[in-house]
Amino acid sequence: MSKQDFYQLLNVSKTASKDEIKKAYRKNAMKYHPDRNPNDKVAEDKFRSMTEAYEILSDEQKRAAYDQYGHAAFDQNAGMGRGGGFGGFHQGGGDFNANSIFEEMLRGFGGFGGGQSGFNSAPEKLRGSDIRYDLQITLEQAFEGLSEKIQFVTNDVCSSCKGSGGSKDSKTINCQTCKGHGAVHFQQGIFTMERTCQTCDGLGKTISDPCKPCHGQGRTRQQKNLEVKIPAGVDNGTRIRMTGEGEAGLRGGGKGDLYVYITVKPHKFFKRAEKDLYCSVPISMVTAAMGGSIDLPAIDSKAVALTIPEGTQSGTQLRLRHKGMSAIKSAYRGDLIVEIKVETPVHLNQKQKDLLTQFKDLEKGNSNSPQSSGFFTKVKNFFDDIKGAS
C-alpha cells in the first residue's frame, strides 16, 4: 500500500518552515493521540503516520533526502516509525520521541495514561526557593562600597534533625499514597490528570518517625543574620547574588540563593547618570562677569575648587574630570558636571541701584552683552523691514 505524501499528511506546503511543520504536527497529534482516542485503530494509524512524517520533515538531512527521492529514500530502514509502541518512534539511532513532544504540548494537564512515559517520577529532595532582599543605601555608600548587616526570616535547616526531617531512629520509605511517584492520578474526561501528592509533598518518600520541631520538613522558620558586601559603584537595580543563602530545601534539599537588590536614595545635591554626577550651582552676576573660583562638595567628602571663566553665561556646563562615581571592579571614575545658574540680584539698596545705573550708562556703545545686543539688533531690523515694505 503506497504511503501518503508527508507534506499532504501534515497539510503543509513543500516550502514550509521548521516551525510551521512543528505547529502542524502538534495540531494533528492533539487530535489523533491514542490517549485521546482509546481503542481507535484509525486514529492510531494516523498518529503513527503523522509522527513518521514529522520525524522526517523536521530533520534537515532527512527532509532533503525525502524531497529528492520521496519514500524510496527510507525503504531500507525497516520498521521506521513503527517500533517501540507509542513511546519510541526512532530511526537510525536518533533521539526523536513522539510522546515527548505531546507531553510538551499538554504538560499543563500533568501527564497521560498512568505515567507511561515516566516523566513524572519524583525527586528525592527538593531545592529551596530563592529569596529577594531589597536594600536601600545612600549615594555616598554607593560611591565607596560597604559591608551591610541584614536580617530576614526564612526556612532554614532544622537544628534538631540537621535537615533530614526524621528523628534519630527514623527510616525513609516509599510513600504509600503515590507509591513513590510523587504524584497521584485522577480521571478528567478523556484525560488522565496528575497532581502533586499531598502526603509526601511530591518527594515520593515518607518518614516513619518525623522530627517533631520541623514536622518532618527538615527546615524551620528562623531569623537569619548575614553580612552583605556591596562593591563601590553600584546603581539602582544592581543585583548581588549570595549563593546558598536562600531558603533551605525539603529534607536536606539544597538551599536556594539570596538576591540582594540595591536601591540608591535620591541625593540632595547630586543627580546621577551612570558614572557621571550632575549638580546646579547659582553664582552672582559679578562672579559670572568677572570670573572667579568657588568651592564645591564632592561625593568623596572632599572639597573641590571650580574655576568660573570670565563672562560665564547661565546654563553653561563646566566639567570636573574624575570627580564623579566609582565604577564596579575598576579604578575609573566618572565626571562631575556643574551647570551654572547666574542669579539676578534682588532687594537692591539705593547705592547699588546707582552703581548699576552708572554701569548701564558706561555700557552704551560697548559689546559687553553680545547676545542681547545681537538680539535687539535683529528685532530693530525686523521692524525696519516691515516699515520699508508698507
Order of alpha helices (4+ residues) and beta strands (2+ residues): alpha-alpha-alpha-alpha-alpha-beta-alpha-beta-beta-beta-beta-beta-beta-beta-beta-beta-beta-alpha-beta-beta-beta-beta-beta-beta-alpha-alpha
